[in-house]
Each structure stands twice: as structure tokens, then as C-alpha cells.
């Protein structure tokens, strides 16, 4: 049972809600052992016999519960989750993948994503802000430079967090970057401005995509966010996911700590995307939680219904069942895609391009399925509750707003085409270029 699903949290006893006189189906009272209904439903798809995951969940679920308790109000009042990140960092959530012998938890990739779904169920903003850190850790674990790897493993195991500064808001041509590194007095220096810097406002370090005068293509420079030349703005103005720190970061003569080689992490882009699908899975769970409690506590009866309380209204129960099924399906798809990536990363039969393709196709297929399911579920919850559920005090719209915002990423509409092109024409996904403007575009009709 996950942190938000205490059977008595609504004040109702589901064992007393089944009325055998009105149905021939078996009621809960017919079971020899009394069990709340939610204990009969698996929280997460897949095998339940996973001692490692259970140990990790035991550590972090109390923290998730604390985060969940204030999530609704923080979203409504735009309170950035510094305290909540601190709670996670106290137990080194960011060190999940670091081997035990090197000071971490030794978690599998799929364990990280299962925990990420639970964290996003508590608060989707907090789940998303770990996006860059999770991908960065995977890059660190496969570094061939052992000195560089050791430096970052030590930092991450100690609880340090890495953010993201990859994308420029505009003005750069497609495939190029205006943020540059230059050499000054024997050190490399970063100058430029980034946007969509998810998580950087909470981080100790940030990975910056830069143009390098001596190396072609995008290079990744890591800088400390504590440097005086780093200015982080909380200016993300999207209508959802407003607490992720997804705003502007400016760099003025900032020294580079190191460069991270970009030739070896074939899963980076897929992991970035799969983090978002995991966050959406958490949103679907949170929407189901709110729907369940609202229906259980609802006393208002519609004249157009069948005259029974909402918790017995057949159409309401059907709707809740549909949202529950959609949430379960989303969990299953996300976990399945992560398992595909996990297997590809250790498959000796794949070359680099094939490994990249497997990771991308897995993430793209998951994204194509997950987004409409979550958007549907987060919209459907209002149908079972009526107009009162749209009150800003309830803040139930945050689930749809947050899911809708995440569903715009990368952008989502292209993913199914990429998968279809592979299925029909064996065209492998192309490695991502730097997002930018079309310098040849003259405008429609020009």
C-alpha cells in the first residue's frame, strides 16, 4: 500500500459499504479475513517480491508522505519545494543508483523509476525536478575516465544534486548554441543564458550545454550553482508544473568544474523522457487518490442520478474504475519501458546506434500511450464530482494542468511518427540536435 492510500483516511469503512441484499456479487463481508479494498489492489504492476525495492521504499515513503501533506497548498500558493528537496536529500535520494560499495544504495534503474512514480504521486513538481540529476548519474556511472567518475560518485553519494541548463529560449540557429566556453588564464569560462533549467534552482551543480571553440557539436560543461556569476531566476510561467524551477539561468564568466564526455550515454535522451512519463504516472495516481476520497466523503446527490449516495452510484463507480485502470496501465507502460532500457544498456549484442535506438523507441512508445491516458484520467475525475469540484479551494485542476504541461515536452506529437517510421521503414531514431530556430524560414507566404 502506498503512502496516500490508508483505508481509513476518509473516515469511512469500506467493509460496511457492500450491501449483499442489493447484489448477487460477493461482498467484502464474505471474506474470512477482513481486508480494506485497497489492499486487494496492487500499488505497482509487476512482481511484489522485491526485497531491495521494499527496503528502499521503507526509507523514502515516510518522506513522500510528508511531501504529499503540503503539495496541494504549495501548488496553489506557488511555494517552491526547497524544504521537500531537503528532506529527500537528507536521506540522499539522489544517490539511489550509486553502488553500495561507493556509498550509495545500489538501486536498479527500474527501482529508481518506481520510487520516482511514488514521489510524483506525492508531488509531481518534486518528481520532475530530479530529471536532470537522474540522467546525469547514468552518465557518471559509465564514465571511462576513472578519476572523473570517482569525483562525481563521491559528490553524489554525499548528497549533492545536479541540475540542467541545456536549452536556449531563442536566437540560436538549429544545431548551434549561443552559450559558449572560452579559455581565460588557463581555465574554461562559461558565458550565456539558458531557459527550461528544471531543477537547477535546487541544485549544487548544473550541466550546461555549450559551444566549445576546439570541439564540434554540443559539449557539456558542469559548473557550481554557488558561483557569483550564476544567476537563477524563478520565471517559469507555464500554467502547470510551476514549482520545478524551470526558468532562466544566466552565466557570467563562470569557471567550469569539468566537461562530461557525450559519446557514451546512449540512454540519456530516453531517460529524460521516461522521467516525465513516470511523473505523469504519479499524477494519475494522485488524481485517483483525490477522486476516491472525494467520492467516499460526498453526501450531495444529483436528481438525475439513481437516488443513492455517490459511493454506491453505478456510473460514479464505473468512472472510478476507469481512472483506476488507466492509472494501472500507465504504471505498467512506464515500468515496462524502463525495463527495456535497463536490458539494452547491458546487452552485449547491441552496438551504440542500436542501443540508442532501443532506448529511444522504448521511451517514444511509452510517451505515445501514457499522455492521452493521463490527460483523460485527470479530466475525467470532475465528471464524478460535479461543478463544486472545480473550486479553486479544491485545486483538483492541478492534476490536469500539470499533466498537460508535461505532455507538451520535446514535443510529444512527433514520437508516434518516429516509432512508425521504424516499424515500416526501419529508420532508426536520430540523435538529437540542439533545438534552435530555422534560419532559412521567411514566414508563411513569404
C-alpha positions in Angstrom: 0.0 0.0 0.0 1.4 3.4 -0.9 1.7 6.5 1.3 -1.6 8.1 0.2 -3.9 5.1 0.5 -4.7 4.5 4.1 -8.1 2.8 4.0 -9.5 4.8 6.9 -8.2 8.2 5.7 -11.7 9.2 4.5 -13.4 8.2 7.8 -15.4 5.5 6.0 -15.2 1.8 6.5 -15.4 0.2 3.0 -16.1 -3.2 4.6 -19.5 -1.8 5.6 -20.4 -0.3 2.2 -21.2 -3.6 0.4 -24.9 -4.4 0.6 -25.5 -8.1 -0.3 -29.2 -7.6 -0.4 -28.8 -5.4 -3.5 -26.4 -7.5 -5.5 -25.6 -11.2 -6.1 -21.8 -10.4 -6.2 -19.6 -11.4 -3.3 -19.3 -8.6 -0.8 -16.2 -7.9 1.3 -18.0 -9.2 4.4 -17.9 -12.7 2.7 -14.1 -12.9 3.0 -12.9 -14.9 6.0 -10.3 -12.2 6.8 -11.5 -8.6 6.8 -9.4 -6.6 4.3 -9.8 -2.9 3.2 -10.5 -2.8 -0.6 -7.2 -1.0 -1.4 -5.2 -3.9 0.0 -6.6 -6.1 -2.7 -5.2 -3.9 -5.4 -1.5 -3.9 -6.2 0.0 -0.4 -5.9 2.6 -1.0 -8.6 2.4 -3.5 -11.5 4.9 -6.4 -11.6 6.3 -8.7 -9.1 5.6 -7.9 -5.5 8.5 -10.0 -4.2 11.3 -7.5 -4.4 13.2 -7.1 -1.2 15.6 -4.5 -2.5 12.8 -2.2 -3.6 10.8 -2.8 -0.4 13.9 -1.7 1.6 14.2 1.4 -0.4 10.5 2.2 -0.2 10.6 1.8 3.6 13.2 4.6 3.7 11.6 7.1 1.5 7.8 6.5 1.9 7.6 8.5 5.1 9.3 11.4 3.3 6.9 11.1 0.4 4.0 11.2 2.9 5.4 14.5 4.4 5.7 15.9 0.9 2.2 14.9 0.0 0.7 16.5 3.0 1.5 20.0 1.8 1.5 19.5 -2.0 -2.0 20.9 -2.7 -1.3 24.2 -0.8 2.2 24.7 -2.2 0.8 24.3 -5.7 -2.0 26.8 -5.1 0.3 29.3 -3.3 3.4 28.8 -5.5 5.7 27.8 -2.8 8.9 26.3 -4.2 9.7 22.9 -2.5 13.1 23.7 -1.0 12.2 22.1 2.2 10.9 19.0 0.5 14.1 18.6 -1.6 16.0 19.0 1.7 14.0 16.1 3.2 14.9 13.9 0.3 18.5 15.0 0.3 18.8 14.2 4.0 18.5 10.5 3.0 20.3 11.0 -0.3 17.6 10.3 -2.7 19.9 11.3 -5.5 22.4 8.5 -4.6 20.0 5.7 -5.3 22.0 4.4 -8.3 25.4 4.8 -6.8 26.8 1.3 -5.9 26.7 0.3 -2.2 30.5 -0.1 -2.1 30.8 3.6 -3.2 28.4 5.0 -0.7 25.1 4.7 -2.4 22.1 2.4 -2.3 22.9 0.2 -5.3 19.4 0.5 -6.8 18.4 -0.8 -10.2 17.2 1.7 -12.7 13.7 0.3 -12.5 13.8 0.7 -8.7 14.6 4.4 -9.2 11.7 4.9 -11.5 9.2 3.0 -9.2 10.3 5.3 -6.4 10.0 8.3 -8.8 6.4 7.4 -9.5 5.6 7.3 -5.8 7.4 10.6 -5.3 5.4 12.2 -8.2 2.2 10.8 -6.7 3.1 12.8 -3.6 4.1 15.9 -5.6 4.7 16.0 -9.4 6.8 19.1 -9.1 9.3 17.4 -6.8 9.4 14.3 -9.0 10.2 16.3 -12.2 12.9 18.5 -10.6 15.1 15.3 -10.3 15.0 14.8 -14.1 18.5 16.1 -14.9 20.1 14.5 -11.9 18.8 11.1 -12.7 20.1 11.3 -16.3 23.4 12.8 -15.1 24.0 9.9 -12.7 23.7 7.4 -15.5 26.3 9.3 -17.5 28.6 9.3 -14.5 28.3 5.5 -13.8 29.6 4.7 -17.3 32.5 7.2 -17.5 35.7 5.6 -18.7 37.8 8.4 -17.0 38.0 6.8 -13.6 39.3 9.9 -11.8 36.4 11.9 -13.2 33.9 9.1 -12.3 35.3 8.9 -8.8 35.0 12.6 -8.2 31.3 12.6 -9.2 30.4 9.4 -7.5 31.8 10.8 -4.3 29.8 14.1 -4.7 26.5 12.3 -5.5 27.0 9.8 -2.7 27.4 12.7 -0.3 24.0 14.1 -1.4 25.0 16.7 -4.0 22.4 17.4 -6.7 22.9 18.2 -10.4 20.5 20.4 -12.4 20.1 21.1 -16.1 20.9 24.1 -18.4 20.7 22.6 -21.9 18.1 24.7 -23.8 18.2 28.3 -25.1 14.9 30.1 -25.4 15.6 31.6 -28.8 18.1 33.4 -31.0 20.3 30.4 -31.7 20.1 28.6 -35.1 19.1 25.0 -35.1 22.1 22.8 -34.1 24.1 25.7 -32.6 24.4 27.3 -29.2 24.9 30.9 -28.1 26.2 29.8 -24.7 29.9 29.4 -25.1 33.1 28.4 -23.2 36.3 30.4 -23.7 39.7 29.9 -22.2 41.0 32.5 -19.7 44.1 32.3 -17.6 44.3 28.5 -18.0 40.6 27.9 -17.1 37.5 27.4 -19.2 34.8 30.0 -18.6 31.0 29.9 -19.4 29.0 32.8 -20.7 25.4 32.7 -21.8 21.8 32.3 -20.9 19.6 29.2 -20.7 15.9 28.5 -20.1 13.9 25.4 -19.1 16.5 24.8 -16.4 14.5 22.3 -14.5 15.8 21.6 -11.0 18.8 24.0 -11.2 17.4 26.3 -8.6 17.6 23.4 -6.1 20.9 22.0 -7.2 24.5 22.3 -6.2 25.8 21.9 -9.8 24.3 22.3 -13.2 25.2 20.7 -16.5 25.4 23.4 -19.2 25.2 22.7 -23.0 27.9 24.9 -24.6 29.7 25.6 -27.8 33.4 24.8 -27.5 36.0 26.5 -29.7 38.1 23.4 -30.1 35.4 20.7 -30.3 32.5 20.3 -32.7 28.8 20.0 -31.6 27.3 20.3 -28.2 29.6 19.9 -25.2 28.5 19.6 -21.6 30.3 21.8 -19.0 29.5 21.4 -15.3 29.5 24.4 -13.1 28.8 25.1 -9.5 25.5 27.0 -8.9 27.1 28.7 -6.0 29.4 30.8 -8.2 28.8 34.5 -8.1 28.4 34.6 -11.9 25.4 32.2 -11.8 22.0 33.9 -11.6 19.0 31.6 -11.3 15.5 33.1 -11.9 12.2 31.6 -10.9 10.5 32.9 -14.0 8.8 29.8 -15.4 5.3 31.0 -16.3 3.7 27.7 -17.5 0.2 27.0 -16.1 1.4 23.7 -14.8 4.5 22.3 -13.0 5.2 25.7 -11.7 7.4 24.7 -8.8 10.1 22.8 -10.7 12.4 25.8 -11.2 12.0 25.5 -14.9 13.2 29.1 -15.7 16.2 31.1 -16.7 19.8 30.6 -15.6 22.4 33.2 -16.6 26.1 32.5 -16.7 28.6 35.4 -16.5 32.2 34.4 -16.5 31.6 31.2 -14.6 34.5 28.8 -14.2 34.0 25.2 -15.5 34.5 22.4 -13.0 34.8 19.7 -15.7 33.4 18.6 -19.0 31.3 15.4 -19.3 32.0 13.3 -22.4 28.9 12.8 -24.5 29.9 9.8 -26.5 28.9 7.0 -24.2 25.4 7.6 -22.7 23.1 6.2 -25.3 20.2 6.3 -22.8 20.4 10.0 -21.8 17.6 11.3 -24.0 15.3 8.3 -23.3 15.8 8.7 -19.5 15.0 12.4 -19.7 11.7 11.5 -21.4 11.0 8.5 -19.2 11.3 10.6 -16.1 8.4 12.7 -17.5 6.3 9.6 -18.1 7.0 8.5 -14.6 5.9 11.9 -13.3 2.7 11.5 -15.3 2.1 8.1 -13.8 2.4 9.7 -10.3 -0.1 12.4 -11.4 -2.6 9.7 -12.4 -2.2 8.1 -9.0 -2.7 11.4 -7.2 -5.8 12.2 -9.2 -7.2 8.7 -8.4 -6.5 9.3 -4.7 -8.3 12.6 -4.7 -11.2 11.1 -6.7 -11.5 8.2 -4.3 -11.6 10.3 -1.1 -14.0 12.9 -2.7 -16.5 10.2 -3.7 -16.2 8.4 -0.3 -17.0 11.7 1.5 -19.6 13.1 -0.8 -23.1 13.5 0.6 -24.7 15.5 -2.2 -26.9 13.5 -4.5 -27.9 14.6 -8.0 -31.6 14.5 -9.0 -30.5 12.9 -12.3 -28.8 10.0 -10.6 -30.4 6.9 -9.2 -31.0 8.4 -5.8 -28.2 6.5 -3.9 -25.1 8.1 -2.4 -22.1 8.7 -4.7 -20.2 5.8 -3.2 -22.9 3.5 -4.5 -23.9 5.3 -7.7 -23.2 2.8 -10.5 -21.9 5.4 -13.0 -19.7 7.0 -10.5 -18.2 3.6 -9.5 -17.7 2.8 -13.2 -15.8 6.1 -13.7 -13.6 5.5 -10.6 -12.9 2.0 -12.0 -11.9 3.5 -15.4 -9.5 6.0 -13.7 -8.0 3.2 -11.6 -7.5 1.1 -14.7 -5.9 3.9 -16.6 -3.5 4.6 -13.7 -2.6 1.0 -13.6 -2.0 0.9 -17.3 0.2 4.0 -17.2 2.3 2.4 -14.4 2.7 -0.8 -16.4 3.8 1.0 -19.6 6.3 3.2 -17.8 7.9 0.3 -15.9 7.9 -1.8 -19.0 9.8 0.8 -21.0 12.3 1.3 -18.2 12.9 -2.4 -18.1 13.6 -2.3 -21.9 16.2 0.4 -21.4 17.7 -1.4 -18.5 18.1 -4.5 -20.6 19.5 -2.6 -23.6 22.2 -1.0 -21.5 23.8 -4.4 -20.6 23.1 -6.2 -23.9 26.5 -7.1 -25.5 24.8 -7.8 -28.8 23.9 -4.2 -29.4 26.2 -1.6 -30.9 26.0 2.1 -29.8 23.5 3.1 -32.5 21.3 0.1 -31.9 21.4 0.7 -28.1 20.4 4.3 -28.6 17.5 3.2 -30.9 16.2 0.7 -28.4 16.2 3.3 -25.7 14.6 5.9 -27.8 11.9 3.7 -29.2 11.0 2.4 -25.8 10.6 5.9 -24.4 8.7 7.1 -27.5 6.2 4.3 -27.4 5.6 4.8 -23.7 5.1 8.6 -24.2 2.7 8.0 -27.0 0.4 5.8 -24.8 0.9 7.4 -21.4 0.0 11.0 -22.2 -3.6 10.5 -23.5 -4.4 8.1 -20.7 -3.2 10.6 -18.0 -4.9 13.6 -19.6 -8.1 11.6 -19.9 -7.9 10.4 -16.3 -7.1 13.9 -14.9 -10.1 15.4 -16.8 -12.5 12.6 -16.0 -12.3 13.0 -12.2 -14.5 16.1 -12.5 -17.3 14.1 -14.1 -17.9 12.1 -11.0 -17.9 15.0 -8.6 -19.8 17.9 -10.3 -19.3 21.6 -10.5 -18.2 22.0 -6.9 -15.0 20.1 -7.7 -13.9 23.0 -9.9 -13.5 25.3 -6.9 -10.0 26.7 -6.6 -10.0 25.7 -2.9 -10.1 22.0 -4.1 -7.3 22.7 -6.6 -8.2 19.4 -8.4 -7.3 21.1 -11.7 -3.7 20.9 -10.7 -3.6 17.3 -11.8 -4.7 18.1 -15.4 -2.7 21.4 -15.6 0.5 19.5 -14.5 -0.1 16.6 -16.8 -1.0 18.8 -19.7 2.2 20.8 -19.3 4.4 17.7 -19.2 2.6 16.4 -22.3 4.0 19.2 -24.4 7.6 18.2 -23.9 10.1 17.5 -26.7 7.4 17.8 -28.4 5.2 14.8 -27.9 3.4 14.9 -31.2 6.5 13.6 -33.1 7.0 10.5 -31.1 4.5 8.2 -32.7 5.8 9.1 -36.2 9.3 8.2 -35.2 8.1 4.8 -34.0 6.0 4.3 -37.1 8.9 5.2 -39.4 11.0 2.5 -37.7 8.2 -0.1 -37.8 7.6 0.4 -41.5 10.8 1.7 -43.0 13.4 0.6 -40.4 14.5 4.2 -39.9 16.3 4.4 -36.6 15.7 7.4 -34.3 18.2 10.2 -35.0 20.4 11.5 -32.2 19.1 14.9 -31.0 20.5 18.1 -32.3 20.4 21.3 -30.4 17.0 22.9 -30.5 17.0 26.2 -32.3 15.5 28.4 -35.0 15.2 27.8 -38.7 17.5 30.4 -40.2 16.0 29.8 -43.7 12.4 30.4 -42.6 11.0 33.6 -44.1 7.5 33.3 -42.6 4.3 31.8 -44.0 3.6 33.2 -47.5 6.9 34.9 -47.8 
